[in-house]
Amino acid sequence: MEIIRWLAIILFVVFSLYTLYLFKAENFWKSVKAVWAYRWGQQVIIDLYIGLSLFGFIVYLNEASVPMTLAWMTAFYFLGNPATLLYFILNFHSLVSHF
């Protein structure tokens, strides 16, 4: 199981670095506006936020704390999957102990 955690760490580092690169290379809001102009773009963005919300529910099940869940969900909504990967890495053993 530890291999999954290490893969998540690698993915977190690579994805976070790529995200930082994109913030420097392109205007975030212009890109969102361009994507939102397409119906598939709207679907992908809505799908992302539904997935982030579902991961927030997993956080609640793991933490049993509304304030902690809201704090993490705020990070999820602003940072996206790099934040979900960070939560997964930091809470890996607690999460897998439920299964």
N, C-alpha and C positions, 0 to 999 in steps of 0.2 A: 504493500500500500504506500510505502514511503516514496516509491518512484513517482506516483501520481503527484505527491506534494512537490517533489523536485521539478517535475514537468511544469507545474503551475508556477513555481518560482521563475523558471526560465521564461515562460510565456509572459509573466508579469513584467519582467525586466525588458524583454524585447518589445512588447506592446506599449509599455510606458515610454520607452525611448522613441519609438515611432510616433506616438501621440505628441510628445514634446517637439519632435522634428516638424510635424504637420502644423502645430501652432505657430512655429516660426516661418514656415514655408507658405502658408495660405491663411486668409482671413476666415476664421471659423464661421462667423455669422453669414458671410457671403456664400459659403459652401452650403450651409444649412438651408438658406433661402433658395439656392439653385436646386438642391435635392427635393425640397418641399414642393417645388413647382410641378413635380411629376407625381402621379397617383401612387406609383410603386414606391417612390421616395417617401411619401406620407405613410404608406403601409409599413415600410421598414423602420421608420422612426417610431411609429406607434408600437410596433412589435418589440422594438428595443425597450421602450419604457414599460410595457407589460412584463417582459422578462425581468427587468430590474426590480419591478414591484413584487413579482413572485419570489425572487431571491431575497427581497426584504422580508417576506413572510417566513422564509427559511431562517433568516436571522432572528426573527421574533421567536420561532420555535426553539432555536438554540439558546437564545439569551434570556427569554421570558422577561424582557424589560422593554416597555414602550419607549422610554427616553433613549436607550441604547439603540433600539431599532430605528427610531427617527433620525438619530445622528448618522447611522450608517446609510440609511436611505437617502439622506441629503447628499452624502458623498457619492452614492450610486448615481443619483440624478444629475449631478454636476460633472462627475468624472467618468461615468459609464463603467465598462467592464474592467478597467484597471483597478477600480475600487472593489468590485466583486472578487477579483482575483486576490487582492490584498486580504480581504476578509477571509476568504477560503484558506489562504496560506496561514494566517495568524490563528485560525480556529480549526485547523484541519483535524486534529485529534478529537476535539469535542464533536465535530460534525460527523466523523466516521464512527464514533462510538454509539451513535443512534441506530446503526445498521448492523 
